[in-house]
Amino acid sequence: MRLQTDPTVIYGLGERFDGNLRASDLRTDMPYNTYTRDGLPPTPITMPGAASIHAVLHPDKGDALYFVANGNGGHYFSRTLKEHESAVQKFQLGNTASQPLSIPE
């Protein structure tokens, strides 16, 4: 299962990122694109703070595999791909209809 996380793609885009992550960005192969490449990016994408390091060493219990920014500075966590796709529709695409979301391959 690929990591498929938007922050790595945004990091890889660098100054080209204009605040709007597009499906074409997710399909463009580059070293930091975890949608097109297996494994982790070649380097860290940020310098973690003490709270981040503590969270990694002492994770909360749970079974969520997916997350999406909720638009309020937080995140929505999902256990299944179907639930995640619905959350992406709601929080990122502003669509509450049951329209299918296509994940780039």
Jmol script that loads the backbone (N, CA, C; Angstrom):
load data "model"
ATOM      1  N   MET A   1       0.843  -1.172   0.000  1.00  0.00           N
ATOM      2  CA  MET A   1       0.000   0.000   0.000  1.00  0.00           C
ATOM      3  C   MET A   1       0.898   1.247   0.000  1.00  0.00           C
ATOM      4  N   ARG A   2       0.730   2.100  -0.967  1.00  0.00           N
ATOM      5  CA  ARG A   2       1.508   3.339  -1.018  1.00  0.00           C
ATOM      6  C   ARG A   2       1.033   4.320   0.053  1.00  0.00           C
ATOM      7  N   LEU A   3       1.949   5.182   0.483  1.00  0.00           N
ATOM      8  CA  LEU A   3       1.641   6.162   1.520  1.00  0.00           C
ATOM      9  C   LEU A   3       0.572   7.148   1.043  1.00  0.00           C
ATOM     10  N   GLN A   4       0.656   7.616  -0.184  1.00  0.00           N
ATOM     11  CA  GLN A   4      -0.323   8.513  -0.815  1.00  0.00           C
ATOM     12  C   GLN A   4      -0.741   9.658   0.103  1.00  0.00           C
ATOM     13  N   THR A   5       0.199  10.500   0.457  1.00  0.00           N
ATOM     14  CA  THR A   5      -0.105  11.626   1.329  1.00  0.00           C
ATOM     15  C   THR A   5       0.215  12.947   0.633  1.00  0.00           C
ATOM     16  N   ASP A   6      -0.755  13.842   0.636  1.00  0.00           N
ATOM     17  CA  ASP A   6      -0.629  15.122  -0.071  1.00  0.00           C
ATOM     18  C   ASP A   6       0.571  15.960   0.375  1.00  0.00           C
ATOM     19  N   PRO A   7       0.897  16.021   1.685  1.00  0.00           N
ATOM     20  CA  PRO A   7       2.022  16.878   2.083  1.00  0.00           C
ATOM     21  C   PRO A   7       3.347  16.536   1.390  1.00  0.00           C
ATOM     22  N   THR A   8       3.572  15.259   1.082  1.00  0.00           N
ATOM     23  CA  THR A   8       4.823  14.925   0.388  1.00  0.00           C
ATOM     24  C   THR A   8       4.827  15.487  -1.028  1.00  0.00           C
ATOM     25  N   VAL A   9       3.678  15.453  -1.679  1.00  0.00           N
ATOM     26  CA  VAL A   9       3.568  16.003  -3.034  1.00  0.00           C
ATOM     27  C   VAL A   9       3.758  17.520  -2.996  1.00  0.00           C
ATOM     28  N   ILE A  10       3.115  18.160  -2.042  1.00  0.00           N
ATOM     29  CA  ILE A  10       3.247  19.615  -1.892  1.00  0.00           C
ATOM     30  C   ILE A  10       4.712  19.985  -1.661  1.00  0.00           C
ATOM     31  N   TYR A  11       5.394  19.241  -0.804  1.00  0.00           N
ATOM     32  CA  TYR A  11       6.817  19.493  -0.550  1.00  0.00           C
ATOM     33  C   TYR A  11       7.615  19.356  -1.845  1.00  0.00           C
ATOM     34  N   GLY A  12       7.334  18.317  -2.609  1.00  0.00           N
ATOM     35  CA  GLY A  12       8.042  18.089  -3.867  1.00  0.00           C
ATOM     36  C   GLY A  12       7.785  19.178  -4.900  1.00  0.00           C
ATOM     37  N   LEU A  13       6.623  19.781  -4.870  1.00  0.00           N
ATOM     38  CA  LEU A  13       6.321  20.868  -5.805  1.00  0.00           C
ATOM     39  C   LEU A  13       7.099  22.134  -5.470  1.00  0.00           C
ATOM     40  N   GLY A  14       7.448  22.306  -4.206  1.00  0.00           N
ATOM     41  CA  GLY A  14       8.222  23.477  -3.797  1.00  0.00           C
ATOM     42  C   GLY A  14       7.497  24.768  -4.108  1.00  0.00           C
ATOM     43  N   GLU A  15       8.211  25.725  -4.703  1.00  0.00           N
ATOM     44  CA  GLU A  15       7.634  27.041  -4.999  1.00  0.00           C
ATOM     45  C   GLU A  15       6.554  26.993  -6.069  1.00  0.00           C
ATOM     46  N   ARG A  16       6.467  25.881  -6.793  1.00  0.00           N
ATOM     47  CA  ARG A  16       5.409  25.748  -7.810  1.00  0.00           C
ATOM     48  C   ARG A  16       4.032  25.544  -7.166  1.00  0.00           C
ATOM     49  N   PHE A  17       3.992  25.154  -5.883  1.00  0.00           N
ATOM     50  CA  PHE A  17       2.710  24.947  -5.213  1.00  0.00           C
ATOM     51  C   PHE A  17       2.051  26.297  -4.946  1.00  0.00           C
ATOM     52  N   ASP A  18       0.841  26.453  -5.468  1.00  0.00           N
ATOM     53  CA  ASP A  18       0.122  27.734  -5.346  1.00  0.00           C
ATOM     54  C   ASP A  18      -1.037  27.668  -4.357  1.00  0.00           C
ATOM     55  N   GLY A  19      -1.066  26.636  -3.534  1.00  0.00           N
ATOM     56  CA  GLY A  19      -2.146  26.489  -2.562  1.00  0.00           C
ATOM     57  C   GLY A  19      -3.258  25.577  -3.041  1.00  0.00           C
ATOM     58  N   ASN A  20      -3.210  25.151  -4.287  1.00  0.00           N
ATOM     59  CA  ASN A  20      -4.235  24.293  -4.856  1.00  0.00           C
ATOM     60  C   ASN A  20      -3.581  23.028  -5.385  1.00  0.00           C
ATOM     61  N   LEU A  21      -3.765  21.922  -4.691  1.00  0.00           N
ATOM     62  CA  LEU A  21      -3.214  20.651  -5.137  1.00  0.00           C
ATOM     63  C   LEU A  21      -4.167  20.017  -6.138  1.00  0.00           C
ATOM     64  N   ARG A  22      -3.679  19.759  -7.314  1.00  0.00           N
ATOM     65  CA  ARG A  22      -4.504  19.248  -8.406  1.00  0.00           C
ATOM     66  C   ARG A  22      -4.281  17.753  -8.617  1.00  0.00           C
ATOM     67  N   ALA A  23      -5.257  17.101  -9.222  1.00  0.00           N
ATOM     68  CA  ALA A  23      -5.117  15.679  -9.554  1.00  0.00           C
ATOM     69  C   ALA A  23      -3.895  15.459 -10.433  1.00  0.00           C
ATOM     70  N   SER A  24      -3.602  16.397 -11.323  1.00  0.00           N
ATOM     71  CA  SER A  24      -2.424  16.248 -12.187  1.00  0.00           C
ATOM     72  C   SER A  24      -1.139  16.262 -11.363  1.00  0.00           C
ATOM     73  N   ASP A  25      -1.122  17.007 -10.242  1.00  0.00           N
ATOM     74  CA  ASP A  25       0.046  16.991  -9.352  1.00  0.00           C
ATOM     75  C   ASP A  25       0.226  15.608  -8.736  1.00  0.00           C
ATOM     76  N   LEU A  26      -0.877  14.973  -8.379  1.00  0.00           N
ATOM     77  CA  LEU A  26      -0.815  13.655  -7.753  1.00  0.00           C
ATOM     78  C   LEU A  26      -0.364  12.581  -8.734  1.00  0.00           C
ATOM     79  N   ARG A  27      -0.560  12.812 -10.032  1.00  0.00           N
ATOM     80  CA  ARG A  27      -0.156  11.852 -11.060  1.00  0.00           C
ATOM     81  C   ARG A  27       1.252  12.096 -11.591  1.00  0.00           C
ATOM     82  N   THR A  28       1.827  13.286 -11.325  1.00  0.00           N
ATOM     83  CA  THR A  28       3.154  13.625 -11.840  1.00  0.00           C
ATOM     84  C   THR A  28       4.216  12.946 -10.989  1.00  0.00           C
ATOM     85  N   ASP A  29       4.997  12.093 -11.623  1.00  0.00           N
ATOM     86  CA  ASP A  29       6.015  11.364 -10.882  1.00  0.00           C
ATOM     87  C   ASP A  29       7.181  12.284 -10.527  1.00  0.00           C
ATOM     88  N   MET A  30       7.559  12.264  -9.269  1.00  0.00           N
ATOM     89  CA  MET A  30       8.729  12.985  -8.759  1.00  0.00           C
ATOM     90  C   MET A  30       9.161  12.260  -7.491  1.00  0.00           C
ATOM     91  N   PRO A  31      10.379  12.486  -7.029  1.00  0.00           N
ATOM     92  CA  PRO A  31      10.872  11.723  -5.874  1.00  0.00           C
ATOM     93  C   PRO A  31       9.990  11.808  -4.626  1.00  0.00           C
ATOM     94  N   TYR A  32       9.290  12.914  -4.421  1.00  0.00           N
ATOM     95  CA  TYR A  32       8.479  13.077  -3.220  1.00  0.00           C
ATOM     96  C   TYR A  32       7.016  12.699  -3.415  1.00  0.00           C
ATOM     97  N   ASN A  33       6.654  12.208  -4.593  1.00  0.00           N
ATOM     98  CA  ASN A  33       5.258  11.871  -4.846  1.00  0.00           C
ATOM     99  C   ASN A  33       4.967  10.455  -4.351  1.00  0.00           C
ATOM    100  N   THR A  34       4.344  10.373  -3.188  1.00  0.00           N
ATOM    101  CA  THR A  34       4.022   9.077  -2.602  1.00  0.00           C
ATOM    102  C   THR A  34       2.757   8.461  -3.196  1.00  0.00           C
ATOM    103  N   TYR A  35       2.164   9.129  -4.188  1.00  0.00           N
ATOM    104  CA  TYR A  35       1.076   8.512  -4.963  1.00  0.00           C
ATOM    105  C   TYR A  35       1.660   7.687  -6.105  1.00  0.00           C
ATOM    106  N   THR A  36       2.829   8.071  -6.607  1.00  0.00           N
ATOM    107  CA  THR A  36       3.420   7.378  -7.751  1.00  0.00           C
ATOM    108  C   THR A  36       4.597   6.491  -7.371  1.00  0.00           C
ATOM    109  N   ARG A  37       5.082   6.610  -6.133  1.00  0.00           N
ATOM    110  CA  ARG A  37       6.265   5.855  -5.713  1.00  0.00           C
ATOM    111  C   ARG A  37       6.000   5.077  -4.433  1.00  0.00           C
ATOM    112  N   ASP A  38       6.563   3.889  -4.391  1.00  0.00           N
ATOM    113  CA  ASP A  38       6.480   3.070  -3.186  1.00  0.00           C
ATOM    114  C   ASP A  38       7.443   3.603  -2.133  1.00  0.00           C
ATOM    115  N   GLY A  39       7.151   3.322  -0.883  1.00  0.00           N
ATOM    116  CA  GLY A  39       8.054   3.669   0.211  1.00  0.00           C
ATOM    117  C   GLY A  39       7.955   5.121   0.614  1.00  0.00           C
ATOM    118  N   LEU A  40       8.923   5.527   1.429  1.00  0.00           N
ATOM    119  CA  LEU A  40       8.967   6.891   1.940  1.00  0.00           C
ATOM    120  C   LEU A  40       9.709   7.805   0.979  1.00  0.00           C
ATOM    121  N   PRO A  41       9.500   9.116   1.080  1.00  0.00           N
ATOM    122  CA  PRO A  41      10.260  10.053   0.255  1.00  0.00           C
ATOM    123  C   PRO A  41      11.755   9.947   0.586  1.00  0.00           C
ATOM    124  N   PRO A  42      12.610  10.483  -0.281  1.00  0.00           N
ATOM    125  CA  PRO A  42      14.047  10.333  -0.075  1.00  0.00           C
ATOM    126  C   PRO A  42      14.602  11.061   1.148  1.00  0.00           C
ATOM    127  N   THR A  43      13.911  12.088   1.622  1.00  0.00           N
ATOM    128  CA  THR A  43      14.340  12.825   2.813  1.00  0.00           C
ATOM    129  C   THR A  43      13.100  13.231   3.597  1.00  0.00           C
ATOM    130  N   PRO A  44      13.260  13.635   4.853  1.00  0.00           N
ATOM    131  CA  PRO A  44      12.115  14.180   5.585  1.00  0.00           C
ATOM    132  C   PRO A  44      11.581  15.418   4.873  1.00  0.00           C
ATOM    133  N   ILE A  45      10.289  15.700   5.044  1.00  0.00           N
ATOM    134  CA  ILE A  45       9.700  16.866   4.391  1.00  0.00           C
ATOM    135  C   ILE A  45       9.582  18.049   5.334  1.00  0.00           C
ATOM    136  N   THR A  46       9.970  17.873   6.589  1.00  0.00           N
ATOM    137  CA  THR A  46       9.914  18.964   7.555  1.00  0.00           C
ATOM    138  C   THR A  46      10.777  18.605   8.754  1.00  0.00           C
ATOM    139  N   MET A  47      11.017  19.567   9.578  1.00  0.00           N
ATOM    140  CA  MET A  47      11.735  19.315  10.829  1.00  0.00           C
ATOM    141  C   MET A  47      10.684  19.143  11.923  1.00  0.00           C
ATOM    142  N   PRO A  48      10.528  17.930  12.464  1.00  0.00           N
ATOM    143  CA  PRO A  48       9.482  17.709  13.456  1.00  0.00           C
ATOM    144  C   PRO A  48       9.793  18.392  14.781  1.00  0.00           C
ATOM    145  N   GLY A  49       8.750  18.868  15.420  1.00  0.00           N
ATOM    146  CA  GLY A  49       8.886  19.458  16.742  1.00  0.00           C
ATOM    147  C   GLY A  49       8.758  18.401  17.823  1.00  0.00           C
ATOM    148  N   ALA A  50       8.922  18.812  19.063  1.00  0.00           N
ATOM    149  CA  ALA A  50       8.869  17.886  20.199  1.00  0.00           C
ATOM    150  C   ALA A  50       7.517  17.167  20.275  1.00  0.00           C
ATOM    151  N   ALA A  51       6.430  17.886  20.014  1.00  0.00           N
ATOM    152  CA  ALA A  51       5.099  17.259  20.084  1.00  0.00           C
ATOM    153  C   ALA A  51       4.955  16.164  19.028  1.00  0.00           C
ATOM    154  N   SER A  52       5.504  16.386  17.835  1.00  0.00           N
ATOM    155  CA  SER A  52       5.432  15.376  16.772  1.00  0.00           C
ATOM    156  C   SER A  52       6.238  14.138  17.139  1.00  0.00           C
ATOM    157  N   ILE A  53       7.416  14.351  17.675  1.00  0.00           N
ATOM    158  CA  ILE A  53       8.259  13.223  18.078  1.00  0.00           C
ATOM    159  C   ILE A  53       7.581  12.439  19.199  1.00  0.00           C
ATOM    160  N   HIS A  54       6.988  13.144  20.143  1.00  0.00           N
ATOM    161  CA  HIS A  54       6.273  12.474  21.234  1.00  0.00           C
ATOM    162  C   HIS A  54       5.100  11.655  20.682  1.00  0.00           C
ATOM    163  N   ALA A  55       4.371  12.203  19.728  1.00  0.00           N
ATOM    164  CA  ALA A  55       3.227  11.497  19.142  1.00  0.00           C
ATOM    165  C   ALA A  55       3.662  10.217  18.432  1.00  0.00           C
ATOM    166  N   VAL A  56       4.801  10.257  17.763  1.00  0.00           N
ATOM    167  CA  VAL A  56       5.300   9.057  17.076  1.00  0.00           C
ATOM    168  C   VAL A  56       5.715   7.995  18.091  1.00  0.00           C
ATOM    169  N   LEU A  57       6.360   8.426  19.155  1.00  0.00           N
ATOM    170  CA  LEU A  57       6.824   7.480  20.167  1.00  0.00           C
ATOM    171  C   LEU A  57       5.703   6.960  21.059  1.00  0.00           C
ATOM    172  N   HIS A  58       4.608   7.719  21.155  1.00  0.00           N
ATOM    173  CA  HIS A  58       3.478   7.349  22.017  1.00  0.00           C
ATOM    174  C   HIS A  58       2.162   7.562  21.272  1.00  0.00           C
ATOM    175  N   PRO A  59       1.924   6.776  20.218  1.00  0.00           N
ATOM    176  CA  PRO A  59       0.711   7.010  19.418  1.00  0.00           C
ATOM    177  C   PRO A  59      -0.564   6.669  20.181  1.00  0.00           C
ATOM    178  N   ASP A  60      -1.625   7.401  19.831  1.00  0.00           N
ATOM    179  CA  ASP A  60      -2.948   7.066  20.354  1.00  0.00           C
ATOM    180  C   ASP A  60      -3.361   5.714  19.798  1.00  0.00           C
ATOM    181  N   LYS A  61      -4.163   4.986  20.550  1.00  0.00           N
ATOM    182  CA  LYS A  61      -4.695   3.716  20.050  1.00  0.00           C
ATOM    183  C   LYS A  61      -5.777   4.032  19.022  1.00  0.00           C
ATOM    184  N   GLY A  62      -5.824   3.237  17.983  1.00  0.00           N
ATOM    185  CA  GLY A  62      -6.836   3.426  16.960  1.00  0.00           C
ATOM    186  C   GLY A  62      -6.538   2.566  15.757  1.00  0.00           C
ATOM    187  N   ASP A  63      -7.468   2.535  14.831  1.00  0.00           N
ATOM    188  CA  ASP A  63      -7.289   1.713  13.646  1.00  0.00           C
ATOM    189  C   ASP A  63      -7.480   2.505  12.351  1.00  0.00           C
ATOM    190  N   ALA A  64      -7.375   3.834  12.442  1.00  0.00           N
ATOM    191  CA  ALA A  64      -7.525   4.677  11.251  1.00  0.00           C
ATOM    192  C   ALA A  64      -6.283   4.565  10.377  1.00  0.00           C
ATOM    193  N   LEU A  65      -6.496   4.417   9.075  1.00  0.00           N
ATOM    194  CA  LEU A  65      -5.403   4.370   8.107  1.00  0.00           C
ATOM    195  C   LEU A  65      -5.324   5.637   7.267  1.00  0.00           C
ATOM    196  N   TYR A  66      -6.383   6.448   7.274  1.00  0.00           N
ATOM    197  CA  TYR A  66      -6.490   7.577   6.365  1.00  0.00           C
ATOM    198  C   TYR A  66      -6.791   8.863   7.139  1.00  0.00           C
ATOM    199  N   PHE A  67      -6.369   9.984   6.571  1.00  0.00           N
ATOM    200  CA  PHE A  67      -6.729  11.272   7.147  1.00  0.00           C
ATOM    201  C   PHE A  67      -6.911  12.292   6.043  1.00  0.00           C
ATOM    202  N   VAL A  68      -7.707  13.305   6.328  1.00  0.00           N
ATOM    203  CA  VAL A  68      -7.903  14.415   5.402  1.00  0.00           C
ATOM    204  C   VAL A  68      -8.096  15.674   6.245  1.00  0.00           C
ATOM    205  N   ALA A  69      -7.535  16.787   5.777  1.00  0.00           N
ATOM    206  CA  ALA A  69      -7.720  18.060   6.470  1.00  0.00           C
ATOM    207  C   ALA A  69      -9.203  18.416   6.443  1.00  0.00           C
ATOM    208  N   ASN A  70      -9.721  18.864   7.594  1.00  0.00           N
ATOM    209  CA  ASN A  70     -11.158  19.134   7.679  1.00  0.00           C
ATOM    210  C   ASN A  70     -11.528  20.589   7.380  1.00  0.00           C
ATOM    211  N   GLY A  71     -10.548  21.420   7.065  1.00  0.00           N
ATOM    212  CA  GLY A  71     -10.825  22.808   6.728  1.00  0.00           C
ATOM    213  C   GLY A  71     -10.899  23.736   7.921  1.00  0.00           C
ATOM    214  N   ASN A  72     -10.793  23.192   9.128  1.00  0.00           N
ATOM    215  CA  ASN A  72     -10.852  23.991  10.356  1.00  0.00           C
ATOM    216  C   ASN A  72      -9.552  23.900  11.147  1.00  0.00           C
ATOM    217  N   GLY A  73      -8.477  23.502  10.485  1.00  0.00           N
ATOM    218  CA  GLY A  73      -7.193  23.357  11.162  1.00  0.00           C
ATOM    219  C   GLY A  73      -6.979  21.991  11.773  1.00  0.00           C
ATOM    220  N   GLY A  74      -7.942  21.106  11.614  1.00  0.00           N
ATOM    221  CA  GLY A  74      -7.829  19.751  12.152  1.00  0.00           C
ATOM    222  C   GLY A  74      -7.869  18.723  11.040  1.00  0.00           C
ATOM    223  N   HIS A  75      -8.073  17.481  11.421  1.00  0.00           N
ATOM    224  CA  HIS A  75      -8.118  16.385  10.463  1.00  0.00           C
ATOM    225  C   HIS A  75      -9.284  15.460  10.781  1.00  0.00           C
ATOM    226  N   TYR A  76      -9.752  14.770   9.746  1.00  0.00           N
ATOM    227  CA  TYR A  76     -10.760  13.731   9.912  1.00  0.00           C
ATOM    228  C   TYR A  76     -10.068  12.411   9.598  1.00  0.00           C
ATOM    229  N   PHE A  77     -10.171  11.453  10.512  1.00  0.00           N
ATOM    230  CA  PHE A  77      -9.520  10.161  10.353  1.00  0.00           C
ATOM    231  C   PHE A  77     -10.543   9.097   9.984  1.00  0.00           C
ATOM    232  N   SER A  78     -10.141   8.192   9.088  1.00  0.00           N
ATOM    233  CA  SER A  78     -11.044   7.149   8.594  1.00  0.00           C
ATOM    234  C   SER A  78     -10.379   5.784   8.695  1.00  0.00           C
ATOM    235  N   ARG A  79     -11.213   4.769   8.915  1.00  0.00           N
ATOM    236  CA  ARG A  79     -10.717   3.391   8.972  1.00  0.00           C
ATOM    237  C   ARG A  79     -10.700   2.733   7.601  1.00  0.00           C
ATOM    238  N   THR A  80     -11.629   3.104   6.728  1.00  0.00           N
ATOM    239  CA  THR A  80     -11.750   2.426   5.437  1.00  0.00           C
ATOM    240  C   THR A  80     -11.542   3.417   4.293  1.00  0.00           C
ATOM    241  N   LEU A  81     -11.186   2.882   3.140  1.00  0.00           N
ATOM    242  CA  LEU A  81     -11.005   3.723   1.958  1.00  0.00           C
ATOM    243  C   LEU A  81     -12.327   4.381   1.567  1.00  0.00           C
ATOM    244  N   LYS A  82     -13.419   3.658   1.683  1.00  0.00           N
ATOM    245  CA  LYS A  82     -14.725   4.221   1.333  1.00  0.00           C
ATOM    246  C   LYS A  82     -15.052   5.421   2.220  1.00  0.00           C
ATOM    247  N   GLU A  83     -14.813   5.287   3.523  1.00  0.00           N
ATOM    248  CA  GLU A  83     -15.066   6.392   4.446  1.00  0.00           C
ATOM    249  C   GLU A  83     -14.142   7.572   4.125  1.00  0.00           C
ATOM    250  N   HIS A  84     -12.883   7.272   3.796  1.00  0.00           N
ATOM    251  CA  HIS A  84     -11.927   8.331   3.448  1.00  0.00           C
ATOM    252  C   HIS A  84     -12.357   9.073   2.187  1.00  0.00           C
ATOM    253  N   GLU A  85     -12.784   8.338   1.185  1.00  0.00           N
ATOM    254  CA  GLU A  85     -13.231   8.969  -0.060  1.00  0.00           C
ATOM    255  C   GLU A  85     -14.412   9.907   0.198  1.00  0.00           C
ATOM    256  N   SER A  86     -15.318   9.508   1.080  1.00  0.00           N
ATOM    257  CA  SER A  86     -16.448  10.373   1.434  1.00  0.00           C
ATOM    258  C   SER A  86     -15.959  11.631   2.150  1.00  0.00           C
ATOM    259  N   ALA A  87     -14.973  11.463   3.039  1.00  0.00           N
ATOM    260  CA  ALA A  87     -14.420  12.617   3.762  1.00  0.00           C
ATOM    261  C   ALA A  87     -13.698  13.571   2.812  1.00  0.00           C
ATOM    262  N   VAL A  88     -12.986  13.048   1.829  1.00  0.00           N
ATOM    263  CA  VAL A  88     -12.322  13.903   0.836  1.00  0.00           C
ATOM    264  C   VAL A  88     -13.371  14.680   0.050  1.00  0.00           C
ATOM    265  N   GLN A  89     -14.438  14.009  -0.353  1.00  0.00           N
ATOM    266  CA  GLN A  89     -15.521  14.686  -1.070  1.00  0.00           C
ATOM    267  C   GLN A  89     -16.068  15.834  -0.224  1.00  0.00           C
ATOM    268  N   LYS A  90     -16.302  15.574   1.050  1.00  0.00           N
ATOM    269  CA  LYS A  90     -16.920  16.563   1.932  1.00  0.00           C
ATOM    270  C   LYS A  90     -15.977  17.712   2.262  1.00  0.00           C
ATOM    271  N   PHE A  91     -14.776  17.394   2.714  1.00  0.00           N
ATOM    272  CA  PHE A  91     -13.882  18.419   3.245  1.00  0.00           C
ATOM    273  C   PHE A  91     -13.002  19.092   2.205  1.00  0.00           C
ATOM    274  N   GLN A  92     -12.617  18.384   1.176  1.00  0.00           N
ATOM    275  CA  GLN A  92     -11.697  18.955   0.189  1.00  0.00           C
ATOM    276  C   GLN A  92     -12.388  19.388  -1.092  1.00  0.00           C
ATOM    277  N   LEU A  93     -13.373  18.644  -1.506  1.00  0.00           N
ATOM    278  CA  LEU A  93     -14.022  18.944  -2.781  1.00  0.00           C
ATOM    279  C   LEU A  93     -15.351  19.663  -2.592  1.00  0.00           C
ATOM    280  N   GLY A  94     -15.777  19.824  -1.345  1.00  0.00           N
ATOM    281  CA  GLY A  94     -17.014  20.540  -1.071  1.00  0.00           C
ATOM    282  C   GLY A  94     -18.238  19.882  -1.651  1.00  0.00           C
ATOM    283  N   ASN A  95     -18.193  18.563  -1.746  1.00  0.00           N
ATOM    284  CA  ASN A  95     -19.278  17.830  -2.379  1.00  0.00           C
ATOM    285  C   ASN A  95     -19.822  16.812  -1.396  1.00  0.00           C
ATOM    286  N   THR A  96     -21.063  16.969  -1.006  1.00  0.00           N
ATOM    287  CA  THR A  96     -21.658  16.006  -0.082  1.00  0.00           C
ATOM    288  C   THR A  96     -22.485  14.947  -0.825  1.00  0.00           C
ATOM    289  N   ALA A  97     -22.587  15.098  -2.138  1.00  0.00           N
ATOM    290  CA  ALA A  97     -23.314  14.090  -2.923  1.00  0.00           C
ATOM    291  C   ALA A  97     -22.491  12.809  -2.952  1.00  0.00           C
ATOM    292  N   SER A  98     -23.111  11.718  -3.249  1.00  0.00           N
ATOM    293  CA  SER A  98     -22.409  10.439  -3.273  1.00  0.00           C
ATOM    294  C   SER A  98     -21.773  10.213  -4.649  1.00  0.00           C
ATOM    295  N   GLN A  99     -21.049  11.209  -5.099  1.00  0.00           N
ATOM    296  CA  GLN A  99     -20.337  11.122  -6.374  1.00  0.00           C
ATOM    297  C   GLN A  99     -19.013  10.389  -6.141  1.00  0.00           C
ATOM    298  N   PRO A 100     -18.660   9.416  -6.966  1.00  0.00           N
ATOM    299  CA  PRO A 100     -17.422   8.677  -6.721  1.00  0.00           C
ATOM    300  C   PRO A 100     -16.193   9.554  -6.881  1.00  0.00           C
ATOM    301  N   LEU A 101     -15.196   9.270  -6.068  1.00  0.00           N
ATOM    302  CA  LEU A 101     -13.916   9.962  -6.126  1.00  0.00           C
ATOM    303  C   LEU A 101     -12.916   9.057  -6.816  1.00  0.00           C
ATOM    304  N   SER A 102     -12.196   9.568  -7.776  1.00  0.00           N
ATOM    305  CA  SER A 102     -11.202   8.727  -8.444  1.00  0.00           C
ATOM    306  C   SER A 102      -9.832   9.027  -7.859  1.00  0.00           C
ATOM    307  N   ILE A 103      -9.195   7.989  -7.322  1.00  0.00           N
ATOM    308  CA  ILE A 103      -7.856   8.103  -6.767  1.00  0.00           C
ATOM    309  C   ILE A 103      -6.873   7.907  -7.916  1.00  0.00           C
ATOM    310  N   PRO A 104      -5.897   8.820  -8.075  1.00  0.00           N
ATOM    311  CA  PRO A 104      -4.928   8.661  -9.157  1.00  0.00           C
ATOM    312  C   PRO A 104      -4.121   7.395  -8.984  1.00  0.00           C
ATOM    313  N   GLU A 105      -3.758   6.765 -10.107  1.00  0.00           N
ATOM    314  CA  GLU A 105      -2.929   5.563 -10.052  1.00  0.00           C
ATOM    315  C   GLU A 105      -1.572   5.847 -10.621  1.00  0.00           C
TER     316      GLU A 105
END
end "model"
wireframe off; spacefill off
backbone 0.3
color backbone group
